[in-house]
Amino acid sequence: MPDQPAPNQPSNNSPPTSDQPASGVPTPSNSPTGIPAQQDAAFHTTRWSMVLAAGRDEKTASSTGALQTLCQAYWYPLYVYIRRRTRQVHEAQDMTQAFFERLLEKKTLANADPDRGRFRAFLLTACKRFLANEWSKQNTLKRGGGRNVLSLDFDAAEDRYAVEAEESLTPEVVYEQQWAITMLSTVLDQLAAEFEARGKQEQFEVLKPFLSGSKAITHAEAAQQLDMQEGAVKVAAHRMRTRYRELIRAEIAQTVESPEHIDDEIRRLFEVLAGKRGNCL
């Protein structure tokens, strides 16, 4: 895994540029909303749109698997939200596990409106309703009492939470920040894997600072480290940034219902990373 911030870190009307790195998190050098849109014809195959389509009728094995994949990727931001609401480690872990068990086994999607468009918004809304019901009934699953439908590494989550927790922020803002950071970390891992598959791990590590416009290294210094011409390094860095933006767009597409939501979701998440404290969701 590349050397990067843990998948949790931290919204202006436009995303940060290469001259505006977001809190140390690698970000594209140009506005992600300028990325050429992927073909809408293929959009129906993305995970959240597949889940919602099945939710209108009955869940299928493929839609359940798609929902489980999304939950596995984005459970930590929700855990941080619950952790900030409960303040008790074991209660937060119990609540998180119980929520995902309920989500994956019940027909929760039938009640997804009006937040159907974005998995991020739907997940938080469903969680708020779940917590309200559980606290009112006082019947939270006891630790280890339920069937674990997802493999959640709570020990690692607690280590991350201890480092990243910002007490001055609301649980909703923290949730959005962690969602954005998780998304970028996932994308960065995908990009690293692509370079590794081509036997270019060293090139990835040397060029990675250019994703955020970091001044830690110049093109000339990178060229010397990689034994490349400076012009070739500039081209490689440009291609790397372009691919990074493409992967961001593809990852966002997995969590929204239609192509029309992609640009708004990208813009919102980069606003969060830039530290804007606007209303959430």
C-alpha positions as CSV (number, residue, x, y, z in Angstrom):
1,M,0.0,0.0,0.0
2,P,1.4,3.4,-0.9
3,D,2.7,5.8,1.7
4,Q,-0.4,8.0,2.2
5,P,-2.6,9.4,4.9
6,A,-4.8,6.8,6.6
7,P,-8.1,6.5,4.8
8,N,-9.6,9.2,6.9
9,Q,-9.1,12.8,6.5
10,P,-11.0,15.6,5.5
11,S,-16.2,22.3,0.8
12,N,-15.7,26.3,-1.9
13,N,-17.6,26.1,-5.1
14,S,-14.7,24.4,-6.9
15,P,-12.3,21.6,-5.8
16,P,-8.7,22.3,-4.8
17,T,-6.1,22.7,-7.6
18,S,-2.5,21.6,-7.5
19,D,-1.7,24.8,-5.8
20,Q,-4.3,24.1,-3.1
21,P,-3.6,20.6,-1.6
22,A,-6.3,19.5,0.7
23,S,-4.9,18.9,4.2
24,G,-2.1,16.8,2.9
25,V,-4.5,14.5,1.1
26,P,-3.5,13.8,-2.6
27,T,-5.9,15.7,-4.8
28,P,-6.1,16.1,-8.6
29,S,-4.3,19.1,-10.0
30,N,-7.4,20.2,-12.0
31,S,-11.0,20.4,-11.2
32,P,-12.4,16.8,-11.3
33,T,-15.6,18.2,-12.8
34,G,-13.6,18.9,-15.9
35,I,-13.0,15.2,-16.5
36,P,-14.8,13.9,-19.6
37,A,-17.9,12.1,-18.5
38,Q,-17.9,8.4,-18.8
39,Q,-20.4,7.0,-21.2
40,D,-23.9,7.0,-19.7
41,A,-24.7,3.8,-21.5
42,A,-22.5,1.9,-19.0
43,F,-23.7,3.7,-15.9
44,H,-26.5,1.1,-15.1
45,T,-23.8,-1.4,-14.1
46,T,-22.4,0.7,-11.2
47,R,-23.0,-0.6,-7.7
48,W,-25.4,1.9,-6.2
49,S,-27.6,2.2,-9.3
50,M,-27.8,-1.6,-9.4
51,V,-28.8,-1.8,-5.7
52,L,-31.5,0.9,-6.1
53,A,-32.9,-0.7,-9.2
54,A,-33.2,-4.0,-7.4
55,G,-34.6,-2.3,-4.3
56,R,-37.6,-1.1,-6.3
57,D,-38.6,-4.8,-6.7
58,E,-36.8,-7.5,-4.8
59,K,-33.1,-7.7,-4.0
60,T,-31.1,-10.1,-6.1
61,A,-27.9,-11.8,-5.2
62,S,-25.9,-9.4,-7.4
63,S,-27.5,-6.3,-5.9
64,T,-26.9,-7.7,-2.4
65,G,-23.3,-8.3,-3.3
66,A,-23.0,-4.8,-4.7
67,L,-24.4,-3.3,-1.5
68,Q,-22.1,-5.4,0.7
69,T,-19.1,-4.2,-1.4
70,L,-20.1,-0.6,-0.9
71,C,-20.7,-1.1,2.9
72,Q,-17.3,-2.9,3.2
73,A,-15.5,0.0,1.5
74,Y,-17.3,2.9,3.3
75,W,-18.1,1.5,6.8
76,Y,-15.4,3.5,8.6
77,P,-16.9,7.0,8.1
78,L,-20.2,5.7,9.5
79,Y,-18.4,4.2,12.5
80,V,-16.7,7.5,13.2
81,Y,-20.2,9.2,13.1
82,I,-21.6,6.7,15.6
83,R,-18.5,6.9,17.7
84,R,-18.9,10.7,18.0
85,R,-22.6,10.2,18.9
86,T,-22.1,7.5,21.5
87,R,-18.7,8.3,22.9
88,Q,-18.6,4.6,24.2
89,V,-16.2,2.4,22.2
90,H,-18.1,-0.9,22.7
91,E,-21.5,0.7,22.2
92,A,-20.3,2.3,18.9
93,Q,-19.0,-1.0,17.7
94,D,-22.1,-2.9,18.6
95,M,-24.3,-0.2,16.9
96,T,-22.2,-0.2,13.8
97,Q,-22.3,-4.0,13.5
98,A,-26.0,-4.1,14.2
99,F,-26.8,-1.4,11.7
100,F,-25.0,-3.2,8.8
101,E,-26.7,-6.5,9.8
102,R,-30.1,-4.7,9.6
103,L,-29.2,-2.9,6.4
104,L,-28.0,-6.0,4.6
105,E,-30.8,-8.3,5.8
106,K,-33.9,-6.1,5.8
107,K,-35.6,-4.3,3.0
108,T,-34.3,-0.9,4.0
109,L,-34.0,0.3,0.4
110,A,-37.7,0.4,0.1
111,N,-37.6,3.5,2.4
112,A,-34.6,5.1,0.8
113,D,-36.4,8.2,-0.5
114,P,-35.7,11.1,-0.6
115,D,-32.0,10.3,-0.4
116,R,-31.9,7.6,-3.1
117,G,-29.5,9.5,-5.3
118,R,-26.4,9.1,-3.2
119,F,-25.2,6.2,-1.2
120,R,-23.4,8.6,1.2
121,A,-26.6,10.5,2.1
122,F,-28.7,7.3,2.2
123,L,-26.3,5.6,4.6
124,L,-26.2,8.4,7.0
125,T,-30.0,9.0,7.0
126,A,-30.7,5.2,7.5
127,C,-28.2,5.2,10.3
128,K,-29.8,8.2,12.1
129,R,-33.2,6.4,11.9
130,F,-31.6,3.2,13.2
131,L,-29.9,4.9,16.1
132,A,-33.1,6.7,17.1
133,N,-35.0,3.4,17.1
134,E,-32.4,1.5,19.0
135,W,-31.9,4.1,21.7
136,S,-35.6,4.5,22.2
137,K,-36.0,0.7,22.5
138,Q,-32.8,0.3,24.5
139,N,-32.2,-3.1,22.8
140,T,-28.9,-2.8,21.1
141,L,-27.3,-6.1,20.1
142,K,-24.9,-7.2,22.8
143,R,-21.3,-7.4,21.8
144,G,-20.8,-10.7,19.8
145,G,-24.5,-11.4,20.0
146,G,-25.3,-10.9,16.3
147,R,-24.1,-12.5,13.1
148,N,-21.3,-10.4,11.6
149,V,-22.3,-9.7,8.1
150,L,-19.2,-7.6,7.4
151,S,-15.6,-8.1,8.5
152,L,-15.0,-4.8,10.3
153,D,-11.6,-4.2,11.9
154,F,-12.6,-2.1,14.9
155,D,-9.2,-2.2,16.5
156,A,-7.6,-0.5,13.5
157,A,-10.6,1.9,13.4
158,E,-10.1,2.9,17.0
159,D,-6.4,3.6,16.3
160,R,-7.3,5.8,13.4
161,Y,-10.1,7.5,15.4
162,A,-7.7,8.3,18.2
163,V,-5.4,10.1,15.8
164,E,-8.0,11.8,13.6
165,A,-10.8,12.8,15.9
166,E,-11.6,16.6,15.8
167,E,-13.7,17.4,18.8
168,S,-14.7,20.8,17.4
169,L,-16.5,19.3,14.4
170,T,-20.1,17.9,14.3
171,P,-20.5,14.2,13.8
172,E,-22.1,15.0,10.3
173,V,-19.0,17.0,9.2
174,V,-16.6,14.4,10.4
175,Y,-18.7,11.7,8.6
176,E,-18.3,13.7,5.3
177,Q,-14.6,14.3,5.8
178,Q,-13.9,10.6,6.5
179,W,-16.1,9.6,3.5
180,A,-14.0,11.9,1.2
181,I,-10.7,10.6,2.6
182,T,-11.8,7.0,2.3
183,M,-12.8,7.6,-1.3
184,L,-9.4,9.2,-2.2
185,S,-7.5,6.5,-0.4
186,T,-9.4,3.9,-2.3
187,V,-8.6,5.6,-5.6
188,L,-4.9,6.1,-4.7
189,D,-4.7,2.4,-3.9
190,Q,-6.2,1.6,-7.3
191,L,-3.7,3.9,-9.0
192,A,-0.8,2.3,-7.1
193,A,-2.0,-1.2,-8.2
194,E,-2.0,-0.1,-11.8
195,F,1.6,1.1,-11.6
196,E,2.6,-2.0,-9.8
197,A,1.0,-4.2,-12.4
198,R,3.2,-2.5,-15.0
199,G,6.3,-2.8,-12.8
200,K,6.5,0.9,-12.1
201,Q,6.2,1.0,-8.3
202,E,9.2,3.3,-8.0
203,Q,7.8,5.7,-10.6
204,F,4.5,5.9,-8.7
205,E,6.2,6.7,-5.4
206,V,8.4,9.4,-6.9
207,L,5.6,11.0,-8.9
208,K,2.9,10.7,-6.2
209,P,3.6,14.2,-4.8
210,F,2.6,15.8,-8.1
211,L,-1.0,14.6,-7.5
212,S,-1.4,17.2,-4.8
213,G,0.9,19.9,-6.2
214,S,3.4,19.3,-3.4
215,K,6.6,21.3,-3.6
216,A,8.5,18.4,-2.0
217,I,10.1,17.5,-5.3
218,T,10.7,19.1,-8.6
219,H,10.4,17.6,-12.1
220,A,14.2,17.8,-12.4
221,E,14.7,16.0,-9.1
222,A,12.2,13.3,-10.0
223,A,14.0,12.9,-13.4
224,Q,17.3,12.3,-11.6
225,Q,15.8,9.8,-9.2
226,L,14.1,7.9,-12.0
227,D,16.9,8.2,-14.5
228,M,14.5,9.9,-17.0
229,Q,14.5,13.0,-19.1
230,E,12.8,15.9,-17.4
231,G,10.4,16.3,-20.3
232,A,9.4,12.6,-20.0
233,V,8.8,13.0,-16.2
234,K,6.4,15.9,-16.9
235,V,4.5,13.8,-19.4
236,A,4.4,10.9,-17.0
237,A,3.2,13.1,-14.1
238,H,0.5,14.6,-16.4
239,R,-0.8,11.2,-17.4
240,M,-0.7,10.1,-13.8
241,R,-2.9,13.1,-12.7
242,T,-5.3,12.4,-15.6
243,R,-5.7,8.8,-14.7
244,Y,-6.2,9.8,-11.0
245,R,-9.0,12.1,-12.0
246,E,-10.6,9.3,-14.1
247,L,-10.5,6.9,-11.2
248,I,-12.0,9.5,-8.8
249,R,-14.9,9.9,-11.2
250,A,-15.3,6.1,-11.6
251,E,-15.3,5.6,-7.8
252,I,-17.9,8.4,-7.3
253,A,-20.1,6.8,-10.0
254,Q,-20.3,3.7,-7.8
255,T,-22.0,5.6,-5.0
256,V,-24.6,7.7,-7.0
257,E,-27.7,6.6,-8.8
258,S,-27.3,8.5,-12.1
259,P,-24.6,10.3,-14.1
260,E,-26.3,13.7,-13.3
261,H,-25.2,13.3,-9.6
262,I,-21.5,12.7,-10.3
263,D,-20.2,16.3,-10.7
264,D,-22.2,17.5,-7.7
265,E,-20.9,14.7,-5.5
266,I,-17.3,15.3,-6.6
267,R,-17.7,19.0,-5.9
268,R,-19.2,18.4,-2.5
269,L,-16.5,16.0,-1.4
270,F,-13.7,18.3,-2.5
271,E,-15.4,21.2,-0.7
272,V,-15.3,19.0,2.5
273,L,-11.6,18.3,1.9
274,A,-11.0,22.0,1.5
275,G,-12.4,22.4,5.0
276,K,-15.6,24.3,4.2
277,R,-18.0,24.0,7.2
278,G,-21.3,24.3,5.3
279,N,-24.5,22.4,5.9
280,C,-24.0,18.6,5.4
281,L,-26.0,16.6,2.9
